[in-house]
């Protein structure tokens, strides 16, 4: 760690540069850790990770529909589930 004198020598040029001013305590307090900003937002409808085997024709068909094919496949399965009676 630098001594107090070394720290003053390091920060003096930064303080004299109008484009590189040190952050104020208020700015520092409002900062958010980068980890909190990474990845996609959490969904309200969590999905389960499972391993399933489908026939090749089914997978080829859905993949041929383009990006988002897994979501479309999920939609078809959800429609099927919704159409079934619940007394099982």
Beta strands, then each sheet from edge to edge (+ up, - down):
end
